Amino acid sequence: MTADAEAKHRGFATTGSAYYPTLVAVFTGLVLISNVAATKGVAFGPIIGDWSLITDGGFVVFPLTYVIGDVLSEVYGFRATRRAIYIAFVMEALAAFTFWLTAVLPPADFYTNQAAFEAVMKPFTLLVIAGLAGFLVGQTLNAWVVVKIKARVGEKHLWARLIGSTVVGEFADTLVFCSIAAAAIGINTWRDFAVYVALGWVYKTGVEVVALPVTYRVIAFIKRREPTYRPAA
């Protein structure tokens, strides 16, 4: 690698090893799983009076997409992370089209679950639109914040990059997603919508904070084994 090329890539690795496609595959899988699970509205409570905590089934694994997004951004940089976001975006759109087409195709005489299949898959189409919009905005902001902070502080203050990017990215993602998805899962009051957005944002950010020790170890592991990684100054 020439001196100019090394300077250009300092602080990040290139994407030629096996780690990058593995992370992209896990990232894409988590996005697809969480959006199918999000077709079910979930309520915990009532907690206070008739207030319940409102969310959707995607809460189980969706925060992990931001953990993987942080690893990609920290190790490979904004352009490589954006490529992963686009791959997941395209696969999610393909899944939505496939599920929609399967739902509208005429069922075989022996197939007795058409109504149940439609009940799950038709809301999924709207949820995917919500997910695609929120995901694209949130993950792009998440990656951008990680890279911008790293440009200022180098390898120091990894916790600030990870938490700061999640606070910004998850808020944008949650707000956009919930604004579109609320109707699909049956949320029809401003109070429930506010709880839906607030709980989603706080919960997803909290998961990333709890997962920080794991994220640290994964980032350190990949940095040590990526032959092209050069620490930031």
C-alpha positions in Angstrom: 0.0 0.0 0.0 1.4 3.4 -1.0 1.8 6.2 1.6 -1.1 8.1 0.0 -3.4 5.1 0.1 -2.4 4.3 3.6 -3.2 7.8 4.7 -6.5 7.7 2.9 -7.6 4.5 4.7 -6.1 5.3 8.1 -8.6 4.6 10.8 -10.5 2.1 8.7 -10.0 -1.3 7.0 -10.8 -2.3 3.5 -13.6 -4.8 2.8 -11.5 -7.6 1.3 -11.5 -10.1 4.2 -14.2 -12.5 5.3 -15.3 -10.4 8.2 -17.0 -7.7 6.2 -19.4 -10.0 4.2 -20.1 -12.0 7.4 -21.2 -8.8 9.2 -23.3 -7.7 6.2 -25.0 -11.1 6.2 -25.8 -10.9 9.9 -26.9 -7.3 9.5 -29.3 -8.1 6.7 -30.7 -11.2 8.5 -31.5 -9.2 11.6 -33.3 -6.5 9.5 -35.5 -9.1 7.8 -36.3 -11.0 11.0 -37.2 -7.8 12.9 -39.5 -6.5 10.2 -41.5 -9.8 10.1 -41.7 -9.8 13.9 -42.9 -6.2 13.8 -46.2 -7.2 12.2 -47.5 -7.9 15.8 -48.3 -5.1 18.2 -47.2 -5.9 21.7 -48.5 -4.3 25.0 -47.0 -4.7 28.4 -49.4 -3.6 31.2 -51.4 -1.7 32.1 -48.5 -0.2 34.0 -50.1 2.9 35.6 -53.9 3.1 35.5 -54.9 2.1 32.0 -51.5 3.0 30.5 -49.6 0.2 28.8 -46.2 0.1 27.2 -46.8 -0.2 23.5 -44.3 -1.6 21.1 -44.0 -4.3 18.3 -42.4 -7.7 18.0 -39.4 -6.3 16.3 -38.1 -5.0 19.6 -36.5 -8.4 20.3 -33.7 -8.2 17.7 -33.9 -4.9 15.9 -31.5 -3.0 18.3 -28.8 -5.5 17.3 -28.8 -4.0 13.8 -27.4 -0.9 15.4 -24.7 -2.9 17.2 -23.6 -4.4 13.9 -24.0 -1.0 12.2 -21.6 0.5 14.8 -19.1 -2.3 14.2 -19.2 -1.7 10.5 -18.9 2.1 10.8 -16.0 1.9 13.3 -13.9 -0.6 11.5 -14.8 -0.1 7.8 -16.0 3.5 7.5 -19.0 5.3 6.1 -18.9 4.1 2.5 -18.6 0.4 3.4 -21.4 0.8 5.9 -23.6 2.6 3.4 -23.1 -0.4 1.1 -24.2 -2.8 3.8 -27.3 -0.5 4.4 -28.1 -0.6 0.6 -27.8 -4.4 0.5 -30.1 -4.8 3.5 -32.5 -2.3 1.9 -32.7 -4.2 -1.4 -33.2 -7.6 0.3 -35.9 -6.2 2.6 -37.7 -4.7 -0.5 -37.4 -8.0 -2.2 -38.9 -9.8 0.8 -41.8 -7.3 0.9 -42.5 -7.9 -2.8 -42.3 -11.7 -2.4 -44.7 -11.7 0.6 -47.2 -9.4 -1.1 -47.2 -11.4 -4.3 -47.6 -14.6 -2.4 -50.5 -13.2 -0.5 -52.4 -12.1 -3.6 -51.8 -15.2 -5.6 -54.8 -17.6 -5.6 -54.5 -20.4 -3.0 -54.6 -24.0 -3.8 -57.8 -25.9 -3.0 -56.0 -27.8 -0.2 -54.5 -24.7 1.4 -56.7 -23.5 4.3 -54.6 -20.8 5.8 -55.0 -18.0 3.2 -56.8 -15.6 5.6 -54.2 -16.1 8.3 -51.4 -15.6 5.8 -52.9 -12.4 4.5 -53.5 -11.1 8.0 -49.8 -11.3 8.7 -48.3 -10.5 5.3 -50.4 -7.6 4.1 -49.5 -5.5 7.1 -45.9 -6.5 6.5 -45.9 -4.6 3.2 -46.7 -1.3 5.0 -44.3 -2.2 7.8 -41.6 -2.7 5.3 -42.2 0.7 3.8 -41.9 2.1 7.3 -38.9 0.0 8.0 -37.1 0.9 4.8 -37.7 4.6 5.4 -36.7 4.5 9.0 -33.8 2.1 8.5 -32.3 4.2 5.6 -32.5 7.4 7.6 -31.5 6.0 11.0 -28.6 3.7 9.9 -27.1 6.4 7.6 -27.1 8.9 10.5 -25.7 6.3 12.8 -22.8 5.6 10.5 -22.2 9.3 9.8 -22.0 10.2 13.5 -19.6 7.4 14.3 -17.3 8.4 11.4 -17.5 12.1 12.2 -16.7 11.7 15.8 -13.8 9.3 15.0 -12.4 11.9 12.6 -12.1 14.3 15.5 -10.9 12.1 18.4 -9.2 9.2 16.6 -9.3 5.9 18.4 -10.2 7.5 21.8 -13.7 7.7 23.3 -15.2 4.7 21.5 -18.1 4.8 24.0 -19.0 8.3 22.9 -19.1 7.3 19.2 -21.3 4.2 19.9 -23.7 5.9 22.3 -23.9 9.2 20.5 -24.6 7.6 17.1 -27.2 5.3 18.6 -29.1 8.2 20.3 -29.2 10.1 17.0 -29.8 7.2 14.6 -32.4 5.3 16.8 -34.4 8.5 17.3 -34.6 9.2 13.6 -35.3 5.6 12.8 -38.0 5.2 15.5 -39.8 8.4 14.7 -39.9 7.7 10.9 -40.8 4.0 11.4 -43.5 4.5 14.0 -45.1 7.4 12.1 -45.8 5.0 9.2 -46.2 1.7 11.0 -48.6 2.8 13.8 -51.7 2.3 11.7 -50.5 -1.1 10.4 -50.4 -2.6 13.9 -53.5 -0.9 15.2 -52.2 2.2 17.1 -54.8 5.0 16.6 -54.4 7.4 19.5 -51.8 10.1 20.1 -51.1 8.8 23.6 -50.3 5.3 22.3 -48.3 6.7 19.5 -46.2 8.8 21.9 -45.6 5.8 24.1 -44.7 3.7 21.0 -42.1 6.2 19.9 -40.7 7.0 23.3 -40.5 3.3 24.4 -38.9 2.2 21.1 -36.2 4.9 21.3 -35.4 4.5 25.0 -35.4 0.7 24.8 -33.3 0.4 21.7 -30.8 2.9 23.0 -30.7 1.1 26.3 -30.0 -2.2 24.6 -27.0 -0.7 22.9 -25.7 0.7 26.2 -26.1 -2.7 27.8 -24.4 -4.3 24.8 -21.4 -2.0 24.9 -19.0 -4.5 26.4 -19.8 -7.0 23.7 -19.6 -4.3 21.0 -16.2 -3.3 22.3 -14.9 -6.8 22.2 -16.2 -7.5 18.7 -14.7 -4.2 17.4 -11.3 -5.0 19.0 -11.4 -8.6 17.7 -12.0 -7.5 14.1 -9.5 -4.6 14.2 -6.8 -7.0 15.4 -7.5 -9.5 12.6 -8.1 -7.1 9.7 -4.8 -6.9 7.9 -5.6 -3.6 6.3 -6.8 -1.8 9.5 -4.6 1.2 10.4 -5.5 3.0 13.7 -6.6 6.6 13.4 -4.1 9.1 14.5 
